[in-house]
Amino acid sequence: MKRIYMLIFFLIVPVLMSAQTSSRDDSQVELEKLASLVKQGAVGKVRVLHVHDSMLTRVAVSKDALHSIATSTQDFSDQIAEKFGSLLSGVSVKADNHTPDLRWGVFFYDPQGQEIGSLFVDKFGQYGYLNGQTVSFEMGTFARSLAKRLHKITGIPN
């Protein structure tokens, strides 16, 4: 009987562990899909919303609030692969439960105008949402954060 429990334990635990690992990998897969669509030219338009980094709020800016209080909105429909191809390169992402104070919203649309992905980022480029899932973003040691990359792409000063 003891052997049966040991056997069940050693069979079930690895399966449960792999299920948790795959859910963490889902956000990275989503990021890679979005990056691939941008680089392949499958994105027809990108809309960028921004709330100034120094704007003080009583509560963290949510995705819905960002839509209504954005201080800047820019639409890009030309040279999207050149402008946004580097945005997601070298970025790793993992699921997180942190509630970010958002400052950036980036929406990706196909040529027919259907939203195919979204990215929300805090002012440090560390936390946000990827296609509705709460995530944290990590870069290489000397890489610019997503927020700094967005400042460069849009020309919006810090």
MARDO-928282 format. One record per residue: residue number from 1; residue in three letters; x, y, z of N, C-alpha, C, O in turn; chain. Coordinates in pm, 1 decimal, always signed. Layout:
<rs>
(r NUM,'ALA',(X,Y,Z),(X,Y,Z),(X,Y,Z),(X,Y,Z),'A')
...
</rs>
This chain:
<rs>
(r 1,'MET',(+82.3,-118.8,+0.0),(+0.0,+0.0,+0.0),(+87.1,+125.7,+0.0),(+57.8,+223.5,-68.8),'A')
(r 2,'LYS',(+193.0,+120.8,+77.7),(+284.2,+234.4,+86.0),(+349.2,+259.9,-50.1),(+370.8,+374.9,-88.3),'A')
(r 3,'ARG',(+379.9,+153.8,-122.3),(+441.5,+166.8,-254.2),(+345.5,+232.0,-353.4),(+386.4,+310.3,-439.2),'A')
(r 4,'ILE',(+219.5,+198.9,-340.4),(+119.9,+258.5,-429.8),(+113.3,+409.8,-407.9),(+110.0,+487.1,-503.6),'A')
(r 5,'TYR',(+111.4,+451.1,-281.1),(+109.8,+595.1,-251.6),(+236.2,+664.0,-303.3),(+229.8,+774.9,-356.3),'A')
(r 6,'MET',(+349.4,+598.8,-287.7),(+475.2,+655.7,-337.1),(+470.7,+666.7,-489.9),(+512.5,+767.6,-546.7),'A')
(r 7,'LEU',(+420.6,+563.9,-554.6),(+410.4,+564.7,-699.4),(+317.3,+676.4,-746.0),(+350.1,+750.3,-838.7),'A')
(r 8,'ILE',(+203.1,+688.3,-682.7),(+108.0,+795.5,-717.0),(+172.7,+932.0,-694.8),(+159.3,+1022.1,-777.6),'A')
(r 9,'PHE',(+242.4,+946.4,-583.1),(+307.9,+1073.4,-552.6),(+408.4,+1111.3,-661.0),(+410.9,+1225.3,-707.4),'A')
(r 10,'PHE',(+490.6,+1015.4,-700.5),(+593.7,+1044.2,-799.8),(+538.6,+1059.6,-941.0),(+606.3,+1115.2,-1027.5),'A')
(r 11,'LEU',(+420.1,+1012.5,-965.4),(+358.1,+1031.7,-1096.0),(+277.4,+1161.2,-1102.8),(+278.4,+1229.4,-1205.3),'A')
(r 12,'ILE',(+208.3,+1195.1,-995.6),(+119.3,+1311.4,-995.4),(+195.8,+1442.4,-975.8),(+166.8,+1540.3,-1044.5),'A')
(r 13,'VAL',(+290.0,+1446.7,-886.4),(+361.9,+1571.0,-857.3),(+430.4,+1627.6,-982.1),(+415.4,+1746.8,-1009.1),'A')
(r 14,'PRO',(+504.7,+1547.5,-1059.3),(+565.1,+1605.4,-1180.5),(+461.8,+1659.2,-1279.4),(+486.0,+1760.3,-1345.4),'A')
(r 15,'VAL',(+348.1,+1593.1,-1289.8),(+243.4,+1641.2,-1380.1),(+191.1,+1776.4,-1332.9),(+173.5,+1867.8,-1413.5),'A')
(r 16,'LEU',(+166.4,+1789.3,-1203.6),(+119.7,+1916.9,-1149.0),(+224.5,+2026.1,-1165.2),(+190.8,+2140.4,-1196.2),'A')
(r 17,'MET',(+349.7,+1992.2,-1144.8),(+458.4,+2090.0,-1160.6),(+467.6,+2136.3,-1305.3),(+487.2,+2255.2,-1330.5),'A')
(r 18,'SER',(+454.0,+2045.4,-1400.0),(+462.4,+2084.7,-1540.7),(+342.8,+2169.4,-1580.0),(+355.9,+2257.7,-1664.8),'A')
(r 19,'ALA',(+227.5,+2145.5,-1521.2),(+109.5,+2227.6,-1550.8),(+131.9,+2370.1,-1504.1),(+91.8,+2463.8,-1573.1),'A')
(r 20,'GLN',(+194.8,+2389.1,-1388.6),(+223.4,+2523.3,-1340.2),(+326.2,+2590.1,-1429.0),(+314.3,+2709.4,-1457.1),'A')
(r 21,'THR',(+426.1,+2517.2,-1473.8),(+529.2,+2572.9,-1559.6),(+470.6,+2616.8,-1693.0),(+505.1,+2723.4,-1743.9),'A')
(r 22,'SER',(+381.5,+2534.8,-1750.3),(+325.5,+2571.4,-1879.9),(+240.0,+2696.8,-1870.3),(+236.6,+2774.2,-1965.9),'A')
(r 23,'SER',(+171.2,+2720.1,-1759.7),(+91.4,+2841.6,-1748.6),(+181.3,+2964.4,-1740.8),(+144.3,+3071.6,-1788.7),'A')
(r 24,'ARG',(+297.2,+2949.6,-1681.6),(+392.5,+3060.4,-1679.1),(+448.5,+3085.5,-1817.9),(+472.6,+3200.5,-1854.8),'A')
(r 25,'ASP',(+469.6,+2979.8,-1895.6),(+524.6,+2993.6,-2028.7),(+423.9,+3053.1,-2125.7),(+463.3,+3107.5,-2228.9),'A')
(r 26,'ASP',(+293.7,+3044.3,-2095.1),(+191.4,+3097.2,-2184.4),(+211.2,+3245.5,-2211.2),(+195.0,+3289.3,-2325.1),'A')
(r 27,'SER',(+245.3,+3323.2,-2111.3),(+263.7,+3466.5,-2131.7),(+384.7,+3493.5,-2220.4),(+381.6,+3585.6,-2302.0),'A')
(r 28,'GLN',(+491.0,+3414.8,-2206.0),(+608.0,+3431.6,-2292.9),(+572.7,+3395.6,-2436.6),(+617.2,+3462.1,-2530.1),'A')
(r 29,'VAL',(+493.2,+3290.7,-2454.6),(+449.1,+3250.3,-2588.7),(+365.5,+3361.4,-2650.9),(+381.6,+3392.2,-2769.0),'A')
(r 30,'GLU',(+276.4,+3421.9,-2572.8),(+194.0,+3533.2,-2622.6),(+281.1,+3649.8,-2667.9),(+255.3,+3709.5,-2772.4),'A')
(r 31,'LEU',(+383.4,+3682.3,-2590.6),(+474.4,+3791.1,-2626.1),(+548.5,+3759.0,-2755.4),(+562.2,+3844.7,-2842.6),'A')
(r 32,'GLU',(+595.6,+3636.7,-2767.1),(+667.7,+3597.4,-2888.4),(+577.1,+3598.3,-3010.9),(+621.1,+3635.1,-3119.8),'A')
(r 33,'LYS',(+451.4,+3558.3,-2994.6),(+355.1,+3564.3,-3105.6),(+334.5,+3707.5,-3150.6),(+335.7,+3736.9,-3270.1),'A')
(r 34,'LEU',(+315.6,+3797.4,-3053.3),(+293.7,+3938.1,-3085.6),(+416.1,+3997.7,-3153.9),(+403.2,+4070.3,-3252.4),'A')
(r 35,'ALA',(+534.1,+3967.4,-3102.5),(+657.9,+4017.0,-3163.8),(+672.3,+3964.8,-3306.2),(+716.0,+4037.2,-3395.6),'A')
(r 36,'SER',(+635.4,+3839.5,-3326.5),(+642.9,+3779.9,-3459.4),(+546.9,+3847.6,-3557.0),(+583.0,+3873.4,-3671.8),'A')
(r 37,'LEU',(+425.2,+3876.5,-3511.9),(+328.1,+3945.5,-3596.6),(+378.0,+4083.5,-3637.5),(+359.7,+4125.6,-3751.7),'A')
(r 38,'VAL',(+440.8,+4153.3,-3544.3),(+494.3,+4286.7,-3574.1),(+604.3,+4275.3,-3678.7),(+603.8,+4348.7,-3777.5),'A')
(r 39,'LYS',(+697.7,+4184.9,-3658.1),(+811.8,+4170.9,-3749.3),(+770.8,+4120.1,-3886.8),(+834.9,+4154.0,-3986.3),'A')
(r 40,'GLN',(+664.2,+4038.8,-3894.4),(+618.2,+3984.9,-4022.5),(+536.1,+4085.5,-4101.8),(+504.2,+4060.6,-4218.1),'A')
(r 41,'GLY',(+501.5,+4197.7,-4041.7),(+420.7,+4296.8,-4110.8),(+271.9,+4267.7,-4105.0),(+195.9,+4322.4,-4184.9),'A')
(r 42,'ALA',(+228.0,+4182.9,-4012.3),(+86.6,+4147.3,-4000.5),(+7.8,+4248.8,-3917.9),(-113.2,+4233.8,-3900.5),'A')
(r 43,'VAL',(+74.5,+4350.9,-3867.5),(+8.5,+4454.0,-3787.5),(-16.7,+4574.9,-3877.7),(+75.9,+4629.7,-3937.6),'A')
(r 44,'GLY',(-142.8,+4615.2,-3886.2),(-179.9,+4727.5,-3972.9),(-177.6,+4862.4,-3903.3),(-158.2,+4965.7,-3967.3),'A')
(r 45,'LYS',(-197.5,+4861.4,-3770.6),(-199.7,+4987.1,-3695.9),(-162.0,+4959.6,-3551.5),(-193.3,+4854.1,-3496.3),'A')
(r 46,'VAL',(-94.1,+5056.6,-3491.3),(-61.6,+5051.3,-3349.3),(-109.1,+5181.3,-3287.1),(-78.0,+5289.8,-3336.3),'A')
(r 47,'ARG',(-183.7,+5170.1,-3179.9),(-228.8,+5288.2,-3104.7),(-157.8,+5287.1,-2970.1),(-158.2,+5186.6,-2899.0),'A')
(r 48,'VAL',(-96.7,+5400.8,-2936.1),(-24.1,+5414.1,-2809.9),(-91.4,+5520.7,-2725.0),(-108.1,+5634.7,-2768.5),'A')
(r 49,'LEU',(-130.3,+5482.7,-2603.1),(-186.0,+5575.8,-2504.5),(-81.3,+5599.1,-2397.3),(-9.0,+5507.2,-2358.7),'A')
(r 50,'HIS',(-73.5,+5721.6,-2349.6),(+24.8,+5752.0,-2245.1),(-33.8,+5849.6,-2144.9),(-100.7,+5946.5,-2181.2),'A')
(r 51,'VAL',(-7.2,+5821.9,-2018.3),(-36.4,+5914.5,-1909.3),(+99.2,+5961.0,-1860.1),(+186.3,+5878.8,-1831.7),'A')
(r 52,'HIS',(+118.3,+6091.9,-1849.5),(+248.7,+6144.6,-1812.0),(+299.0,+6077.9,-1684.4),(+224.4,+6059.4,-1588.3),'A')
(r 53,'ASP',(+426.8,+6042.3,-1685.9),(+486.7,+5967.6,-1575.1),(+475.3,+6039.1,-1440.6),(+464.6,+5974.1,-1336.6),'A')
(r 54,'SER',(+477.5,+6170.7,-1442.0),(+475.4,+6244.6,-1315.6),(+334.4,+6277.3,-1267.7),(+318.0,+6339.1,-1162.5),'A')
(r 55,'MET',(+232.3,+6236.8,-1343.3),(+94.8,+6264.2,-1301.8),(+63.8,+6187.3,-1173.2),(+80.0,+6065.4,-1167.0),'A')
(r 56,'LEU',(+19.4,+6259.6,-1071.9),(-14.0,+6197.0,-944.4),(-160.1,+6155.4,-942.9),(-248.3,+6230.4,-984.5),'A')
(r 57,'THR',(-183.7,+6035.1,-894.4),(-319.8,+5984.2,-881.3),(-336.4,+5924.2,-741.8),(-239.3,+5881.2,-679.6),'A')
(r 58,'ARG',(-458.7,+5921.9,-694.4),(-484.1,+5865.6,-561.1),(-474.9,+5713.5,-560.0),(-439.2,+5653.7,-458.5),'A')
(r 59,'VAL',(-506.4,+5652.5,-670.7),(-499.1,+5506.8,-683.3),(-419.9,+5473.2,-808.6),(-398.3,+5558.9,-894.3),'A')
(r 60,'ALA',(-376.9,+5348.9,-818.6),(-303.8,+5304.2,-936.6),(-392.2,+5318.4,-1060.2),(-511.8,+5289.9,-1055.7),'A')
(r 61,'VAL',(-332.6,+5362.2,-1169.5),(-406.2,+5378.1,-1295.1),(-429.9,+5239.3,-1354.5),(-335.4,+5165.3,-1381.6),'A')
(r 62,'SER',(-556.8,+5205.5,-1374.2),(-595.2,+5076.1,-1430.3),(-602.7,+5084.7,-1582.8),(-586.4,+5192.0,-1640.9),'A')
(r 63,'LYS',(-627.5,+4970.6,-1646.5),(-641.1,+4969.0,-1792.2),(-757.2,+5057.3,-1836.8),(-744.3,+5133.4,-1932.7),'A')
(r 64,'ASP',(-869.7,+5047.5,-1767.9),(-986.7,+5128.0,-1804.6),(-961.4,+5276.7,-1782.4),(-998.9,+5359.6,-1865.3),'A')
(r 65,'ALA',(-897.8,+5310.2,-1670.7),(-869.3,+5450.5,-1641.4),(-771.8,+5508.8,-1742.9),(-783.0,+5625.7,-1779.9),'A')
(r 66,'LEU',(-677.7,+5429.2,-1787.3),(-579.6,+5477.1,-1884.3),(-647.6,+5526.1,-2011.5),(-606.2,+5625.8,-2070.6),'A')
(r 67,'HIS',(-751.7,+5455.5,-2053.0),(-826.7,+5497.9,-2172.5),(-885.6,+5637.6,-2154.7),(-882.3,+5718.9,-2247.1),'A')
(r 68,'SER',(-938.6,+5665.1,-2037.8),(-1009.8,+5791.5,-2019.5),(-919.9,+5908.6,-1978.7),(-955.5,+6023.8,-2003.4),'A')
(r 69,'ILE',(-804.1,+5881.8,-1916.6),(-721.3,+5994.2,-1871.3),(-590.4,+6009.4,-1948.2),(-504.5,+6088.4,-1909.1),'A')
(r 70,'ALA',(-574.6,+5935.2,-2055.9),(-451.0,+5944.4,-2133.8),(-425.5,+6088.5,-2176.8),(-513.7,+6155.6,-2230.2),'A')
(r 71,'THR',(-302.9,+6134.5,-2152.3),(-266.2,+6270.9,-2190.8),(-214.9,+6276.0,-2333.7),(-201.8,+6383.9,-2391.5),'A')
(r 72,'SER',(-185.7,+6160.0,-2390.9),(-137.2,+6153.5,-2528.4),(-187.0,+6025.5,-2593.0),(-183.7,+5918.3,-2532.5),'A')
(r 73,'THR',(-233.6,+6038.0,-2717.6),(-273.7,+5922.2,-2797.3),(-210.6,+5937.2,-2934.7),(-226.6,+6039.7,-3001.0),'A')
(r 74,'GLN',(-139.0,+5834.4,-2976.3),(-75.5,+5837.8,-3107.8),(-111.1,+5710.8,-3183.6),(-111.6,+5601.3,-3127.4),'A')
(r 75,'ASP',(-140.8,+5727.2,-3312.3),(-166.7,+5613.6,-3400.2),(-53.2,+5602.1,-3500.3),(-8.9,+5701.9,-3557.1),'A')
(r 76,'PHE',(-6.5,+5480.0,-3521.5),(+99.9,+5452.3,-3617.4),(+47.9,+5351.4,-3718.2),(-4.1,+5246.4,-3680.7),'A')
(r 77,'SER',(+62.0,+5383.4,-3846.6),(+20.1,+5288.8,-3949.1),(+126.7,+5270.4,-4056.7),(+110.1,+5187.7,-4146.3),'A')
(r 78,'ASP',(+234.7,+5345.7,-4048.8),(+345.1,+5332.6,-4144.4),(+469.2,+5280.8,-4074.1),(+496.5,+5316.9,-3959.6),'A')
(r 79,'GLN',(+543.1,+5197.3,-4142.2),(+671.1,+5145.2,-4092.5),(+659.4,+5086.2,-3951.7),(+744.1,+5111.1,-3865.9),'A')
(r 80,'ILE',(+555.8,+5009.5,-3929.5),(+531.2,+4952.7,-3796.1),(+641.6,+4854.9,-3756.8),(+688.2,+4857.0,-3642.9),'A')
(r 81,'ALA',(+683.6,+4769.9,-3849.2),(+788.6,+4672.7,-3816.6),(+917.9,+4743.4,-3776.9),(+987.6,+4698.7,-3685.9),'A')
(r 82,'GLU',(+950.0,+4853.9,-3844.9),(+1072.2,+4927.8,-3813.5),(+1060.8,+4999.0,-3678.8),(+1156.5,+5001.9,-3601.5),'A')
(r 83,'LYS',(+944.9,+5055.9,-3651.3),(+927.3,+5133.4,-3528.2),(+906.3,+5044.8,-3406.0),(+960.8,+5073.3,-3299.4),'A')
(r 84,'PHE',(+828.1,+4937.8,-3419.9),(+789.1,+4856.6,-3304.6),(+856.5,+4719.8,-3298.7),(+836.8,+4645.7,-3202.4),'A')
(r 85,'GLY',(+935.0,+4685.3,-3399.8),(+1003.4,+4555.8,-3399.2),(+1098.5,+4540.4,-3282.3),(+1112.5,+4431.2,-3227.1),'A')
(r 86,'SER',(+1163.7,+4648.6,-3244.5),(+1260.4,+4642.1,-3134.2),(+1193.8,+4653.9,-2997.2),(+1257.6,+4627.1,-2895.3),'A')
(r 87,'LEU',(+1067.2,+4693.4,-2993.2),(+998.3,+4712.8,-2864.3),(+998.2,+4584.7,-2782.0),(+1024.5,+4589.1,-2661.8),'A')
(r 88,'LEU',(+969.5,+4472.5,-2843.3),(+953.5,+4347.6,-2769.9),(+1075.2,+4256.0,-2776.1),(+1074.1,+4147.6,-2717.8),'A')
(r 89,'SER',(+1180.4,+4298.7,-2846.4),(+1298.2,+4211.9,-2857.9),(+1378.3,+4212.1,-2727.9),(+1398.5,+4316.1,-2665.2),'A')
(r 90,'GLY',(+1422.8,+4094.4,-2690.0),(+1501.8,+4080.1,-2568.6),(+1422.2,+4089.8,-2440.2),(+1479.6,+4100.5,-2331.8),'A')
(r 91,'VAL',(+1289.8,+4086.2,-2451.4),(+1202.7,+4097.4,-2334.8),(+1156.5,+3958.6,-2294.1),(+1112.4,+3879.8,-2377.8),'A')
(r 92,'SER',(+1166.7,+3929.4,-2166.2),(+1104.0,+3807.2,-2116.6),(+992.1,+3849.0,-2022.7),(+999.8,+3951.8,-1955.4),'A')
(r 93,'VAL',(+889.1,+3767.8,-2019.9),(+769.2,+3801.8,-1944.7),(+724.1,+3680.2,-1866.6),(+738.1,+3566.5,-1911.8),'A')
(r 94,'LYS',(+670.0,+3705.7,-1748.9),(+614.2,+3595.5,-1670.9),(+489.5,+3644.0,-1598.4),(+475.9,+3762.0,-1565.8),'A')
(r 95,'ALA',(+400.0,+3550.9,-1574.3),(+275.7,+3583.2,-1504.2),(+308.3,+3637.0,-1365.9),(+402.3,+3591.3,-1300.9),'A')
(r 96,'ASP',(+229.9,+3734.1,-1321.5),(+253.5,+3799.5,-1193.2),(+119.2,+3841.5,-1137.4),(+20.3,+3845.2,-1210.5),'A')
(r 97,'ASN',(+114.1,+3873.0,-1009.2),(-12.3,+3919.3,-951.4),(-1.5,+4061.2,-897.1),(-88.0,+4104.6,-820.9),'A')
(r 98,'HIS',(+103.4,+4134.4,-935.0),(+123.6,+4272.2,-893.9),(+19.8,+4362.7,-962.0),(-9.2,+4344.4,-1080.3),'A')
(r 99,'THR',(-35.7,+4459.0,-889.5),(-128.8,+4555.2,-949.1),(-49.2,+4678.0,-993.1),(-9.5,+4758.8,-909.1),'A')
(r 100,'PRO',(-25.7,+4693.0,-1122.2),(+59.7,+4801.4,-1169.8),(-12.6,+4936.3,-1177.6),(-134.6,+4942.6,-1192.5),'A')
(r 101,'ASP',(+65.5,+5042.6,-1167.1),(+18.5,+5179.2,-1187.6),(+54.5,+5214.6,-1332.1),(+164.5,+5262.5,-1359.3),'A')
(r 102,'LEU',(-36.9,+5191.1,-1422.3),(-9.2,+5197.6,-1566.0),(+13.6,+5339.3,-1616.7),(-48.0,+5435.1,-1569.9),'A')
(r 103,'ARG',(+103.0,+5349.6,-1713.0),(+129.2,+5476.6,-1781.0),(+125.8,+5462.2,-1931.9),(+112.9,+5561.8,-2003.1),'A')
(r 104,'TRP',(+137.0,+5340.4,-1981.7),(+139.1,+5315.8,-2125.6),(+37.4,+5207.9,-2162.2),(+20.7,+5109.4,-2090.3),'A')
(r 105,'GLY',(-29.2,+5228.0,-2273.6),(-115.7,+5127.1,-2332.6),(-82.1,+5118.1,-2480.4),(-81.5,+5220.0,-2549.5),'A')
(r 106,'VAL',(-54.5,+5000.2,-2529.7),(-18.9,+4980.8,-2670.7),(-114.3,+4875.8,-2727.1),(-122.8,+4764.0,-2676.4),'A')
(r 107,'PHE',(-185.3,+4913.6,-2832.0),(-283.4,+4825.2,-2894.6),(-238.4,+4794.4,-3036.4),(-204.3,+4884.7,-3112.8),'A')
(r 108,'PHE',(-238.8,+4667.6,-3070.6),(-196.8,+4621.0,-3202.1),(-319.7,+4574.6,-3278.7),(-400.3,+4497.0,-3227.4),'A')
(r 109,'TYR',(-333.6,+4623.2,-3403.2),(-449.7,+4591.2,-3485.8),(-403.5,+4527.9,-3616.3),(-297.6,+4562.3,-3668.8),'A')
(r 110,'ASP',(-483.7,+4434.7,-3668.4),(-453.7,+4375.8,-3798.5),(-496.4,+4474.7,-3907.6),(-557.4,+4577.0,-3876.4),'A')
(r 111,'PRO',(-466.0,+4446.8,-4032.8),(-502.0,+4540.8,-4141.5),(-652.4,+4567.1,-4153.6),(-691.9,+4668.9,-4210.4),'A')
(r 112,'GLN',(-736.9,+4477.8,-4101.4),(-881.9,+4498.6,-4105.6),(-932.3,+4579.2,-3986.3),(-1051.7,+4608.2,-3978.2),'A')
(r 113,'GLY',(-844.3,+4615.8,-3894.2),(-883.9,+4697.3,-3780.0),(-923.0,+4619.3,-3655.3),(-970.5,+4678.7,-3558.5),'A')
(r 114,'GLN',(-904.2,+4487.6,-3655.5),(-935.3,+4405.1,-3538.8),(-815.5,+4402.7,-3443.7),(-701.5,+4385.6,-3487.0),'A')
(r 115,'GLU',(-841.8,+4419.7,-3314.4),(-733.1,+4416.4,-3216.6),(-677.1,+4274.2,-3208.4),(-751.4,+4177.7,-3190.8),'A')
(r 116,'ILE',(-545.1,+4263.4,-3221.5),(-480.1,+4132.6,-3215.9),(-387.5,+4119.3,-3095.7),(-329.7,+4012.9,-3073.6),'A')
(r 117,'GLY',(-373.0,+4225.2,-3018.7),(-289.3,+4218.4,-2899.6),(-285.1,+4352.2,-2828.7),(-308.9,+4457.1,-2888.5),'A')
(r 118,'SER',(-254.4,+4346.5,-2699.8),(-240.6,+4470.0,-2623.2),(-133.0,+4452.9,-2517.4),(-105.5,+4342.9,-2469.6),'A')
(r 119,'LEU',(-74.2,+4564.3,-2483.5),(+34.4,+4567.4,-2387.9),(+16.0,+4691.4,-2302.4),(+1.4,+4801.7,-2355.0),'A')
(r 120,'PHE',(+16.6,+4674.1,-2171.2),(+8.2,+4786.1,-2078.3),(+131.6,+4781.0,-1989.6),(+174.2,+4673.5,-1947.2),'A')
(r 121,'VAL',(+189.0,+4898.0,-1961.7),(+314.9,+4902.5,-1889.1),(+311.9,+5016.4,-1787.8),(+254.7,+5122.3,-1813.6),'A')
(r 122,'ASP',(+374.7,+4993.3,-1671.3),(+389.3,+5100.4,-1573.4),(+503.7,+5193.3,-1615.7),(+570.2,+5167.9,-1716.1),'A')
(r 123,'LYS',(+526.5,+5299.4,-1540.3),(+626.3,+5398.6,-1582.3),(+769.4,+5347.0,-1574.1),(+859.7,+5406.7,-1632.7),'A')
(r 124,'PHE',(+791.2,+5238.0,-1503.1),(+925.0,+5180.1,-1494.1),(+947.0,+5069.4,-1596.9),(+1059.2,+5022.0,-1614.5),'A')
(r 125,'GLY',(+840.6,+5028.8,-1664.0),(+850.3,+4922.2,-1762.9),(+867.8,+4785.2,-1701.3),(+914.9,+4692.9,-1767.8),'A')
(r 126,'GLN',(+830.6,+4770.5,-1575.3),(+852.8,+4645.1,-1504.0),(+726.5,+4559.7,-1491.1),(+734.1,+4437.2,-1499.3),'A')
(r 127,'TYR',(+611.2,+4622.6,-1471.1),(+485.6,+4549.0,-1452.1),(+380.9,+4598.5,-1550.2),(+387.6,+4711.0,-1599.6),'A')
(r 128,'GLY',(+283.9,+4512.1,-1577.3),(+175.8,+4552.1,-1665.9),(+87.7,+4435.3,-1703.3),(+70.1,+4340.2,-1627.2),'A')
(r 129,'TYR',(+32.3,+4445.8,-1824.1),(-57.3,+4342.9,-1876.2),(-16.5,+4310.4,-2018.6),(+24.5,+4398.0,-2094.7),'A')
(r 130,'LEU',(-28.0,+4184.6,-2052.9),(-7.0,+4139.9,-2188.9),(-132.0,+4063.2,-2229.2),(-160.9,+3957.1,-2173.8),'A')
(r 131,'ASN',(-205.5,+4116.5,-2324.8),(-330.7,+4055.1,-2370.1),(-422.3,+4022.0,-2252.7),(-483.3,+3915.2,-2248.8),'A')
(r 132,'GLY',(-431.5,+4114.0,-2157.7),(-522.7,+4100.4,-2045.2),(-468.8,+4024.9,-1925.5),(-533.6,+4022.6,-1820.9),'A')
(r 133,'GLN',(-352.4,+3963.1,-1937.3),(-294.2,+3886.5,-1826.7),(-191.3,+3973.2,-1753.9),(-107.6,+4037.5,-1817.2),'A')
(r 134,'THR',(-198.1,+3974.4,-1620.1),(-102.8,+4051.0,-1539.8),(+33.7,+3983.9,-1547.1),(+46.7,+3863.9,-1523.3),'A')
(r 135,'VAL',(+135.5,+4063.3,-1580.4),(+269.2,+4007.9,-1600.0),(+376.2,+4102.7,-1544.3),(+349.4,+4218.3,-1511.8),'A')
(r 136,'SER',(+496.5,+4049.7,-1534.7),(+614.3,+4132.3,-1509.5),(+707.4,+4116.2,-1628.7),(+716.1,+4009.0,-1688.6),'A')
(r 137,'PHE',(+776.7,+4224.3,-1662.1),(+867.0,+4225.8,-1776.7),(+1010.1,+4230.0,-1726.4),(+1041.3,+4300.6,-1630.5),'A')
(r 138,'GLU',(+1096.7,+4153.9,-1791.7),(+1237.8,+4155.1,-1756.3),(+1319.7,+4175.6,-1882.3),(+1288.0,+4123.8,-1989.4),'A')
(r 139,'MET',(+1426.5,+4253.1,-1865.7),(+1516.8,+4282.4,-1977.0),(+1655.7,+4232.0,-1940.7),(+1680.6,+4188.2,-1828.3),'A')
(r 140,'GLY',(+1744.0,+4239.0,-2036.7),(+1883.7,+4210.3,-2008.3),(+1940.4,+4319.8,-1918.1),(+1876.2,+4422.4,-1895.9),'A')
(r 141,'THR',(+2057.4,+4297.9,-1867.9),(+2119.7,+4389.1,-1771.9),(+2128.2,+4532.8,-1822.3),(+2097.2,+4625.9,-1748.0),'A')
(r 142,'PHE',(+2169.2,+4551.9,-1945.8),(+2189.1,+4686.8,-1996.9),(+2080.4,+4730.2,-2095.5),(+2092.7,+4834.5,-2159.7),'A')
(r 143,'ALA',(+1976.6,+4652.0,-2107.4),(+1868.7,+4683.9,-2201.9),(+1778.1,+4792.4,-2145.7),(+1760.4,+4804.0,-2024.4),'A')
(r 144,'ARG',(+1722.0,+4870.3,-2234.5),(+1625.9,+4972.3,-2194.6),(+1494.1,+4907.2,-2157.2),(+1453.8,+4807.5,-2217.1),'A')
(r 145,'SER',(+1427.0,+4963.9,-2057.9),(+1297.1,+4911.3,-2017.4),(+1194.2,+4938.6,-2126.9),(+1217.6,+5019.6,-2216.6),'A')
(r 146,'LEU',(+1080.7,+4870.3,-2118.5),(+974.1,+4893.7,-2215.9),(+929.0,+5038.9,-2213.3),(+899.9,+5096.1,-2318.3),'A')
(r 147,'ALA',(+922.7,+5099.1,-2095.8),(+879.9,+5239.2,-2086.2),(+978.0,+5329.8,-2159.7),(+935.5,+5419.4,-2232.7),'A')
(r 148,'LYS',(+1107.0,+5308.7,-2142.3),(+1206.7,+5391.2,-2212.1),(+1200.2,+5369.0,-2362.1),(+1216.5,+5463.0,-2439.9),'A')
(r 149,'ARG',(+1176.5,+5245.3,-2402.9),(+1162.8,+5216.4,-2545.6),(+1041.9,+5288.6,-2602.9),(+1048.2,+5341.5,-2713.9),'A')
(r 150,'LEU',(+931.8,+5291.4,-2528.2),(+811.6,+5360.6,-2575.6),(+833.4,+5511.5,-2581.3),(+784.4,+5577.4,-2673.0),'A')
(r 151,'HIS',(+905.4,+5566.1,-2485.7),(+938.6,+5709.4,-2491.7),(+1015.8,+5739.7,-2619.5),(+989.4,+5839.7,-2686.2),'A')
(r 152,'LYS',(+1110.8,+5653.5,-2653.4),(+1192.6,+5674.2,-2773.6),(+1108.6,+5661.3,-2900.8),(+1120.6,+5743.6,-2991.6),'A')
(r 153,'ILE',(+1024.0,+5558.8,-2907.8),(+942.0,+5536.2,-3027.5),(+844.7,+5651.6,-3051.3),(+829.1,+5697.7,-3164.4),'A')
(r 154,'THR',(+780.4,+5697.5,-2946.0),(+675.2,+5799.7,-2959.0),(+729.1,+5941.7,-2958.3),(+662.5,+6033.7,-3005.8),'A')
(r 155,'GLY',(+850.0,+5960.3,-2904.5),(+904.3,+6095.6,-2893.1),(+848.5,+6172.8,-2774.2),(+873.4,+6292.6,-2761.1),'A')
(r 156,'ILE',(+774.0,+6106.1,-2688.3),(+718.3,+6170.0,-2569.5),(+828.2,+6179.8,-2464.7),(+887.1,+6078.1,-2428.4),'A')
(r 157,'PRO',(+857.2,+6300.3,-2415.2),(+963.3,+6313.1,-2313.7),(+922.1,+6251.0,-2180.5),(+803.7,+6236.0,-2150.4),'A')
(r 158,'ASN',(+1023.4,+6215.4,-2102.1),(+996.8,+6156.4,-1969.1),(+924.8,+6253.6,-1883.3),(+893.5,+6223.0,-1768.2),'A')
</rs>
